[in-house]
């Protein structure tokens, strides 16, 4: 019988291999975890370090800016397409997107669907399911998320230590079934909805109306057409979150607290929404200030989706 004996005195080379493996493991853990921060509540609120906030009530023209963690946004510093990677049309000054005095009363009966508990960061695709259901289609949020939504969670560091990641105009970034998802922008949801509509042989089409004015939203509601819009969770502050390089080579910063919901009506007191962030219909069909909505909608590029 051959007996294998352990070398009780490993040589210097063996110890170097062990130490190298240890430090390599530490480095890999740092790459996978260290740069992505922690989830800080709902929705899409991943943060790293101090944050810069964008508050309701600010106005002014948009422009490109680079923010240090300790900086705050002044009224003239709206998030531009170059920061948010929203569709790249030139946006008018914020004042042109602010609401006129609302008169009358429009309330569209859009079926309510909560993103909870299955899709804690899946507000966009849940809102899409609500809009499709309004037109009589049996859209299910979970089916939409896993069969029609383009998802990409691949991040990597290049040889210079620069973090690269997906473009939210191309993919939902992360996993909508977890608290670690980021989200996506209008082009992704338009593609998802149109794939679903084509599979159902529907004559309807989803359109990306990003860049429209507030008066356009009111006009569509008056014609019986609810719209999908991007704003912020609970109409509270947006903030500067994680940053990475897009495949195009452009630096992108995720707007923390980004949220998507369905605009369903208005009256003199404000705007009515189906908000997927709420877990029950009794709380999810609610009203927000028109001014607060217009502020965050503008900061996110006035992203809007319409079905007709």
HELIX and SHEET records of a PDB file:
HELIX    1   1 UNK A   12  UNK A   29  1                                  18    
HELIX    2   2 UNK A   30  UNK A   34  3                                   5    
HELIX    3   3 UNK A   81  UNK A   84  1                                   4    
HELIX    4   4 UNK A   94  UNK A   97  5                                   4    
HELIX    5   5 UNK A  123  UNK A  134  1                                  12    
HELIX    6   6 UNK A  141  UNK A  147  1                                   7    
HELIX    7   7 UNK A  186  UNK A  199  1                                  14    
HELIX    8   8 UNK A  214  UNK A  222  1                                   9    
HELIX    9   9 UNK A  233  UNK A  235  5                                   3    
HELIX   10  10 UNK A  281  UNK A  284  1                                   4    
HELIX   11  11 UNK A  290  UNK A  299  1                                  10    
SHEET    1   A 2 UNK A  38  UNK A  39  0                                        
SHEET    2   A 2 UNK A  46  UNK A  47 -1                                        
SHEET    1   B 3 UNK A  53  UNK A  54  0                                        
SHEET    2   B 3 UNK A 238  UNK A 245 -1                                        
SHEET    3   B 3 UNK A 251  UNK A 256 -1                                        
SHEET    1   C 5 UNK A 106  UNK A 107  0                                        
SHEET    2   C 5 UNK A 258  UNK A 267 -1                                        
SHEET    3   C 5 UNK A 227  UNK A 232 -1                                        
SHEET    4   C 5 UNK A 304  UNK A 307 -1                                        
SHEET    5   C 5 UNK A 206  UNK A 208 -1                                        
SHEET    1   D 4 UNK A 106  UNK A 107  0                                        
SHEET    2   D 4 UNK A 258  UNK A 267 -1                                        
SHEET    3   D 4 UNK A 270  UNK A 274 -1                                        
SHEET    4   D 4 UNK A 285  UNK A 288 -1                                        
SHEET    1   E 2 UNK A 151  UNK A 152  0                                        
SHEET    2   E 2 UNK A 172  UNK A 173  1                                        
SHEET    1   F 2 UNK A 156  UNK A 157  0                                        
SHEET    2   F 2 UNK A 163  UNK A 164 -1                                        
END                                                                             
